[in-house]
Amino acid sequence: MVRSNTKETQESLTPEKALELLKTGNYRFVNNLKINRNLLQQVNETRDGQWPFAAILSCIDSRTSAELIFDQGLGDIFSVRIAGNVINEDILGSLEYACKLAGSKLIVVLGHTKCGAIKGACDGVELGNLSSLLNKIRPAVEAETAVWDECQPDNPAFLDGVTQLNVRHSVKLILEQSTVVREMVDRGEVGLVGAVYDVETGAVTFEEKS
């Protein structure tokens, strides 16, 4: 029976080991080899504190629950969710808390295939407050459009390209806009990596760690 992460186990991890834990967890998920956990026991184990080893910035999409796709339990990861896994001041503050104050060793920016926010940005959707969120994805749309010579929102390959570029853009913004995270990454205390989840297979493909 797997127990919850503790302060000692968290402190013993390197960013590389934290990444490996997520990779092996996703392998279990894809192969239906979920670890046996007593979640009520983990509730009891984490009642006095939490020591997550990673922070996952992902989309709000109902198919992309980080705890499930990485086969993690209570207290193992911080899950930061926003449509299109975009960056804003509140997201940065959450990531800074996760790493600097709560001790997480890894940040993952997790995009996913067939993302509604990506499609909306490509289609130029305008709707209330959603408009300003989708505008944060526009740099990735414009970069991919330059490759294809025109915007192709109905082309799956085009959308996949925008998804990958949007992940990289979010990683770039974290380093540019968060001095706290950038300094921890530079010192090797925290890892920062982009990844894309495939909603058809359940597999996560990681990019090279920053």
C-alpha positions in Angstrom: 0.0 0.0 0.0 1.5 3.3 -1.1 1.7 6.0 1.6 1.4 9.8 1.1 4.4 11.9 0.3 6.2 13.2 3.4 8.6 16.1 4.1 11.5 13.6 4.1 10.6 12.0 0.8 10.0 15.3 -0.8 13.3 16.7 0.3 15.1 13.6 -0.9 13.9 14.1 -4.5 15.7 15.9 -7.3 13.9 17.5 -10.2 15.0 14.6 -12.4 13.6 12.0 -10.0 10.4 14.0 -9.7 10.1 13.9 -13.5 10.7 10.1 -13.5 7.9 9.6 -11.0 5.5 11.3 -13.3 6.7 9.4 -16.3 6.3 6.0 -14.5 2.9 7.1 -13.2 1.7 7.9 -16.7 3.0 4.5 -17.8 0.9 2.9 -15.1 -2.1 4.9 -16.2 -1.8 4.0 -19.9 -1.4 0.3 -19.0 -4.1 0.2 -16.4 -1.7 -0.6 -13.6 -2.9 1.8 -11.1 -1.1 1.6 -7.7 -3.3 0.4 -4.8 -3.9 3.4 -2.5 -6.1 3.8 0.6 -7.3 7.3 0.0 -9.0 7.6 3.4 -5.7 6.7 4.9 -4.0 9.3 2.8 -6.5 11.9 4.1 -5.4 11.0 7.6 -1.7 11.1 6.7 -2.0 14.6 5.1 -4.2 16.2 7.7 -1.3 18.1 9.3 0.5 19.1 6.2 1.3 18.4 2.5 4.5 17.8 0.6 3.8 17.6 -3.1 6.8 16.8 -5.2 5.5 18.5 -8.4 3.2 21.3 -9.6 1.2 20.6 -12.8 -0.2 23.5 -14.8 -2.8 22.0 -17.0 -6.1 22.9 -18.8 -9.5 22.7 -17.2 -10.5 20.0 -19.7 -12.4 17.2 -17.9 -10.2 14.6 -19.5 -6.9 15.9 -18.1 -7.0 15.4 -14.4 -3.3 15.4 -13.4 -3.8 13.1 -10.4 -5.3 10.5 -12.6 -3.1 10.6 -15.7 0.0 10.5 -13.6 -1.4 8.0 -11.1 -0.8 10.1 -8.0 -2.5 10.2 -4.6 -3.6 12.8 -2.1 -0.8 15.2 -1.2 1.5 14.2 -4.1 1.1 17.0 -6.6 -0.2 20.5 -6.9 -2.8 20.8 -9.7 -3.1 24.2 -11.2 -5.7 24.4 -13.9 -6.8 27.1 -16.3 -8.3 26.8 -19.8 -5.5 26.6 -22.4 -2.8 26.2 -19.6 -2.0 29.9 -20.1 0.0 32.1 -17.8 -1.2 35.1 -15.7 -0.1 36.7 -12.4 -2.3 34.4 -10.3 -0.9 31.3 -12.0 2.7 32.5 -11.4 1.9 33.2 -7.8 0.5 29.7 -7.4 3.7 28.1 -8.9 5.9 30.3 -6.8 4.1 29.1 -3.7 4.3 25.5 -4.8 8.1 25.6 -5.3 9.5 28.2 -3.0 7.2 27.8 0.1 5.9 24.2 -0.3 9.0 22.5 -1.6 7.9 21.1 -5.0 10.8 20.1 -7.2 9.2 20.2 -10.6 6.8 22.3 -12.7 5.1 20.7 -15.7 3.2 22.8 -18.2 0.7 20.2 -19.6 -1.2 20.9 -22.8 -3.4 18.3 -24.5 -4.7 17.3 -27.9 -8.1 18.4 -29.1 -8.1 21.4 -26.7 -11.2 23.6 -26.9 -9.3 26.7 -25.9 -6.7 26.1 -28.6 -9.5 25.7 -31.2 -11.3 28.8 -29.9 -8.1 30.9 -30.2 -7.6 29.6 -33.7 -11.2 30.3 -34.6 -11.0 33.9 -33.2 -13.8 33.2 -30.6 -14.9 36.3 -28.7 -17.0 35.8 -25.6 -17.0 37.9 -22.4 -13.9 37.3 -20.3 -13.0 34.3 -22.4 -11.7 36.7 -25.1 -8.8 37.9 -23.0 -7.8 34.4 -22.0 -7.8 33.2 -25.7 -5.7 36.2 -26.6 -2.9 34.7 -24.5 -2.9 31.8 -26.9 -2.6 34.1 -30.0 1.2 34.1 -30.1 1.2 30.3 -30.6 -1.5 30.6 -33.3 0.5 33.3 -35.1 3.7 31.3 -34.9 2.1 28.2 -36.3 0.3 30.3 -39.0 3.7 31.5 -40.2 4.8 27.9 -40.7 1.6 27.0 -42.7 1.3 30.4 -44.5 -2.3 30.6 -43.3 -4.4 29.8 -40.2 -6.0 26.3 -40.6 -8.3 25.8 -37.5 -9.9 22.7 -39.0 -6.6 21.0 -39.6 -5.7 18.6 -36.7 -2.0 18.9 -37.5 -2.2 22.7 -37.3 -4.0 22.5 -34.0 -1.4 20.1 -32.6 1.3 22.5 -33.7 -0.4 25.4 -31.9 -0.8 23.2 -28.8 2.9 22.5 -28.6 3.9 26.1 -29.3 1.4 27.2 -26.6 3.1 24.9 -24.1 6.5 26.3 -25.0 5.2 29.8 -24.8 3.9 29.2 -21.3 7.2 27.7 -20.2 9.0 30.7 -21.6 6.7 33.2 -19.8 7.2 31.4 -16.5 10.9 32.0 -16.8 10.5 35.5 -18.0 7.9 36.7 -15.5 8.8 34.8 -12.3 12.1 35.8 -10.8 11.4 33.3 -8.0 11.0 30.3 -10.3 13.8 31.3 -12.7 16.3 31.6 -9.9 15.3 28.1 -8.5 15.6 26.7 -12.0 19.0 28.3 -12.5 20.2 26.8 -9.2 18.9 23.3 -10.2 16.5 23.3 -7.3 13.4 23.1 -9.5 12.9 21.6 -13.0 10.6 23.1 -15.6 9.3 21.1 -18.5 6.6 21.2 -21.1 4.4 18.2 -22.0 1.4 17.2 -24.1 -1.3 14.7 -23.1 -3.0 12.7 -25.9 -6.7 12.4 -25.1 -7.0 9.4 -27.4 -4.3 7.2 -25.9 -3.8 8.7 -22.4 0.0 9.0 -23.0 2.0 12.1 -22.0 4.9 13.2 -24.2 7.5 15.3 -22.4 9.7 17.9 -24.0 13.3 18.4 -22.9 13.5 19.9 -19.4 14.5 23.5 -19.1 
